[in-house]
Amino acid sequence: MGINNQNITITKSTTTKIKEVDFSNLSFGEIFTDHMFECDYVDGKWTNAQIRPYGPISLDPSAKVFHYGQAIFEGMKAYKSLDNVVWLFRPEENINRLNKSAERLAIPEFPKDLFFDGMETLLNIDKEWIQTSEGSSMYIRPFVIATEPGVSASPAKKYKLMIILSPAQSYYSGEVKVLFADKYSRSANGGVGFAKCAGNYAGQFYPTKLANQAGYQQVVWTDASTHENLEEAGTMNVFFRINDTLITAPTSDRILDGITRKSVIAIAEKEGINVEVRNVSVYEIEEAAKNGSLKEMFGAGTAAVINPIVSFHFKGNDYDLPKLENSFAALFKKKITDIQRGKAEDTFGWRYQVRTL
């Protein structure tokens, strides 16, 4: 079945940047394709859906996004198989989460059908940008911003949803050393920690900068009340392996409901790995590191899929993790990426074939 794009105005670029791109040497999120999708919320409805050449947008200086931070986003990836078919990974989870974030920030929900129609039309138009080489993908960034002019402290009445595309290579940030937070917080009870809103990430930058200066790549955030329970790692959910049990914190209004996180848990359960979703104490992990039962820590997220953590720091002490030949991290990364790329049977029904024009 083809895409229903009859309500989407398409203006194609007269030129292309694709020949200027070195696809073997990409920095994550810095190169964008020739086109973008946008849609405006005006007079109580989403309208003016269009795909046009990628380029700057014009906003009034008093647009509420600049003053009150009404901005949400998602992160997704598309993959192209050798037979030129484009696939997505669990995309319904992304639009559901986008609308969950929208609700928390008093932004109007975006229609699911229009989201898929716009995104899939855009992927078809810029299909040549999606490479088939090992590790290549197309990073998809949908986002919504408040565009209504005015500095009154109230929800906007006008918004813009956009989708932009960025070709990506296999993401690997090297050996990651983390610092357990004991002063700064990412989120608090009743807050917006579960939403993918821009302010969540802005608030992390300063404490992460301090961690970087001290020699650590990421911060593992702890609960705001006691700083005793471990929650998220930088921009990813975090997992711990004590002996052969996989442990991760439960989602809450402080923790993002990660799609890769859910996939790891589902695969672990299918593989017969014992999984515990519960509060994880800093002191439990510190003690496990001391007695040798802490085998692994890793982050899980869209960009890197799985990112192993080699050591952590807590209150003046560094703890190194063992190097394992057959790690859970490697198992989960292979299982997920093999499904994403069609190298393994998708028994979960996670792959979604992008419709053609």
C-alpha positions in Angstrom: 0.0 0.0 0.0 1.3 3.4 -1.0 1.6 6.6 1.1 -1.4 8.8 1.5 0.3 12.1 0.8 -2.5 13.9 -1.0 -2.6 16.5 1.8 1.2 17.1 1.7 2.6 19.8 -0.6 5.9 18.7 -2.1 8.5 21.2 -3.4 11.6 19.4 -4.5 15.1 21.0 -4.4 16.5 21.9 -7.8 20.0 20.8 -6.6 21.4 18.1 -4.3 24.2 18.2 -1.8 24.7 14.4 -1.8 27.8 14.5 -4.0 29.6 16.7 -1.5 29.2 14.2 1.3 31.8 11.7 2.4 29.6 8.9 3.7 32.7 7.1 5.1 33.6 10.0 7.3 30.5 11.4 9.0 30.2 13.3 12.2 27.0 12.4 14.0 24.2 14.9 13.4 26.1 17.5 11.4 25.1 16.7 7.7 21.4 16.9 6.6 19.6 15.7 3.5 18.1 17.9 0.7 14.6 18.1 2.1 12.6 18.4 5.3 8.9 18.0 6.4 7.0 20.6 8.3 3.5 21.2 9.5 1.9 24.1 11.4 -0.6 24.1 14.2 -2.9 27.1 13.7 -6.5 27.9 14.8 -6.7 24.6 16.7 -5.6 22.2 14.0 -2.5 20.9 12.2 -2.3 22.3 8.7 0.0 23.3 5.9 1.8 20.0 5.7 4.7 20.2 3.3 8.0 18.9 2.2 10.4 21.5 0.9 14.2 22.0 0.4 16.2 21.8 3.7 17.0 25.3 5.0 16.5 28.0 7.6 13.1 28.8 9.1 11.9 32.3 10.1 10.6 32.9 13.6 9.6 36.0 15.4 12.1 36.9 18.2 9.3 36.7 20.7 8.3 33.1 19.6 7.5 31.2 22.8 10.0 28.4 22.2 12.8 30.9 22.9 11.3 32.2 26.2 9.5 29.3 27.8 11.1 26.2 26.2 8.1 24.5 24.7 10.2 22.2 22.5 10.1 18.4 22.2 11.8 15.9 19.9 12.4 12.2 19.0 15.3 10.2 17.7 14.7 7.4 15.2 16.7 5.5 12.5 15.9 4.2 9.0 17.9 1.4 7.3 18.2 0.4 3.7 18.5 -3.3 2.8 20.6 -4.5 -0.2 17.4 -4.8 -2.2 16.7 -1.1 -1.8 13.9 -1.4 0.7 13.9 1.1 3.6 13.0 -0.1 7.1 12.3 1.6 10.5 12.6 0.1 14.0 9.6 0.3 16.3 8.4 3.7 14.9 5.0 3.6 16.6 6.8 3.8 19.9 8.4 7.1 18.7 5.2 8.8 17.7 3.5 7.6 20.9 6.3 9.0 23.0 6.3 12.3 21.0 2.7 12.8 21.9 3.3 11.8 25.5 6.0 14.5 25.7 3.6 16.9 23.9 0.9 16.3 26.5 3.3 17.1 29.4 4.4 20.4 27.8 0.8 21.4 26.9 1.6 21.0 23.2 -1.2 19.6 20.9 -1.0 16.0 19.9 0.2 15.3 16.4 -1.9 13.0 14.2 -0.2 9.6 13.9 -1.3 9.0 10.3 0.0 12.4 9.1 3.3 11.7 11.0 3.8 8.5 9.1 2.7 9.9 5.8 5.1 12.9 6.1 8.0 10.9 7.4 7.7 8.1 4.8 7.3 10.6 1.9 10.4 12.4 3.1 12.4 9.2 3.3 11.3 8.2 -0.2 12.3 11.6 -1.6 15.8 11.5 0.1 16.1 7.7 -0.3 19.5 7.9 -2.1 21.0 9.4 1.0 20.4 6.1 3.0 23.5 4.0 2.5 23.5 0.2 2.5 27.1 -0.2 3.9 27.6 -1.9 7.2 26.8 0.3 10.1 25.1 3.0 8.0 21.7 4.4 8.7 19.6 7.5 8.4 19.0 9.4 11.7 15.5 10.9 11.8 14.8 13.9 14.1 11.2 14.9 14.5 10.6 17.9 16.7 7.9 20.4 17.7 8.5 24.0 18.8 6.1 26.8 20.0 6.0 29.5 17.3 3.4 31.9 18.6 4.8 35.4 19.1 4.5 36.9 22.6 6.2 36.8 25.9 3.2 36.1 28.1 3.9 33.1 30.3 1.3 30.7 28.9 1.2 27.8 26.4 1.5 28.9 22.8 -1.5 28.7 20.4 0.8 28.1 17.4 3.4 25.3 16.8 5.5 23.8 14.1 6.4 20.1 13.7 9.4 19.4 11.6 11.3 16.2 10.5 14.9 16.4 9.4 17.2 13.6 8.2 20.9 13.1 8.9 23.0 10.2 7.4 24.9 8.3 10.1 27.6 5.8 10.4 28.0 3.2 13.1 28.2 5.1 16.3 31.0 4.2 18.7 32.3 6.6 21.4 35.2 4.5 22.6 35.7 3.4 26.2 33.2 5.3 28.3 34.0 6.2 31.9 31.2 7.6 33.9 30.7 9.6 37.1 27.8 8.8 39.5 26.0 12.1 40.2 26.0 13.1 43.9 25.2 16.8 43.6 23.4 17.8 40.4 20.1 16.2 39.3 18.6 15.5 35.9 15.0 15.4 37.0 12.7 15.2 40.0 9.4 13.6 41.0 6.5 15.3 39.2 8.8 16.9 36.6 9.4 16.3 32.9 12.2 13.7 33.1 10.1 11.1 31.2 9.6 13.5 28.3 12.0 14.2 25.5 12.0 17.9 25.9 14.8 20.2 25.1 15.3 21.5 28.6 16.1 18.1 30.0 19.2 18.0 27.9 20.2 21.6 28.4 20.2 21.1 32.1 22.6 18.2 31.8 25.3 20.1 29.8 27.0 21.9 32.7 27.4 19.0 35.1 28.5 16.8 32.2 31.0 19.4 31.2 32.4 19.3 34.8 32.6 15.5 34.5 34.4 15.7 31.1 36.9 18.1 32.7 37.5 15.5 35.4 38.1 12.8 32.7 34.7 11.1 32.5 32.6 11.0 29.3 29.1 10.7 30.9 27.2 11.2 34.1 25.0 8.5 35.5 22.2 10.4 37.1 20.8 9.6 40.6 17.5 10.5 42.2 17.1 14.1 43.2 16.0 13.4 46.8 18.8 11.2 48.1 21.3 10.7 45.2 21.3 7.0 46.3 19.4 5.4 43.3 20.9 5.2 39.9 18.6 6.2 37.0 20.0 7.2 33.6 23.4 7.5 31.9 23.8 10.7 30.0 21.4 10.5 27.0 20.8 6.7 27.5 19.1 4.3 29.9 21.6 2.3 31.9 21.9 -1.4 32.7 23.9 -3.3 35.3 24.9 -6.9 35.3 25.5 -8.5 38.7 26.8 -12.0 38.2 24.3 -13.2 35.5 21.4 -11.0 36.4 20.5 -7.9 34.3 19.2 -5.0 36.4 17.8 -1.6 35.3 15.8 1.1 37.0 12.0 1.2 36.4 10.6 4.0 34.3 8.9 6.8 36.1 8.2 10.5 35.7 12.0 11.0 36.2 13.2 8.4 33.6 12.8 8.2 29.9 10.9 5.2 28.6 13.7 4.2 26.1 12.8 2.2 23.1 16.2 0.5 23.0 15.7 -0.1 26.8 12.5 -2.0 26.2 14.1 -4.0 23.3 17.0 -5.1 25.6 14.6 -6.3 28.3 12.5 -8.2 25.7 15.5 -9.9 24.2 17.0 -10.7 27.6 13.8 -12.4 28.7 13.6 -14.4 25.4 17.3 -15.5 25.9 16.5 -16.7 29.4 18.5 -14.0 31.1 17.2 -13.1 34.5 16.0 -9.4 34.4 15.2 -7.3 37.4 13.5 -3.9 36.9 13.8 -2.2 40.2 15.6 0.6 42.1 19.3 0.3 41.8 21.3 1.6 44.8 24.6 3.3 44.3 26.0 1.4 47.3 24.8 -1.9 45.8 26.7 -1.3 42.6 29.8 0.0 44.5 29.8 -3.1 46.7 29.3 -5.4 43.7 32.3 -3.7 42.1 34.4 -4.3 45.2 33.5 -8.0 45.5 33.7 -8.8 41.8 30.1 -9.6 41.2 29.6 -6.5 39.0 30.4 -7.8 35.5 29.0 -5.1 33.2 27.5 -1.7 32.9 26.2 -0.3 29.6 24.0 2.4 28.2 21.1 1.8 25.7 19.8 4.4 23.3 19.0 5.1 19.6 22.3 6.6 18.5 24.8 4.0 19.8 22.2 1.2 20.5 24.5 -0.3 23.2 27.5 1.6 24.7 29.6 -0.4 27.2 30.9 1.4 30.3 34.4 0.5 31.4 34.6 2.2 34.8 32.6 4.4 37.2 33.6 7.0 39.8 31.8 7.6 43.0 32.8 9.9 45.8 36.6 9.9 45.2 36.9 6.3 44.1 37.2 4.8 40.6 36.0 1.2 39.9 37.1 -0.6 36.7 34.9 -3.3 35.2 36.2 -6.6 33.9 36.7 -7.1 30.1 34.5 -10.0 29.1 34.7 -12.0 25.9 31.0 -12.9 25.8 29.4 -9.8 27.3 25.6 -9.1 27.5 26.3 -5.8 25.9 27.8 -7.4 22.7 24.9 -9.9 22.6 22.2 -7.3 22.8 23.9 -5.0 20.3 24.2 -7.8 17.8 20.6 -9.0 18.4 19.1 -5.5 17.9 21.2 -4.4 15.0 20.7 -7.8 13.2 16.9 -7.2 13.5 17.2 -3.6 12.4 19.2 -4.6 9.3 17.2 -7.7 8.4 20.0 -10.1 9.2 18.0 -12.0 11.7 14.3 -13.1 11.9 12.2 -10.4 13.6 10.2 -12.6 15.9 9.1 -9.5 17.9 7.5 -7.7 14.9 9.7 -4.6 15.4 10.7 -3.8 11.8 8.4 -1.6 9.8 8.7 -1.4 6.0 8.6 2.1 4.7 5.8 2.5 2.1 6.7 3.7 -1.4 5.3 6.7 -3.2 
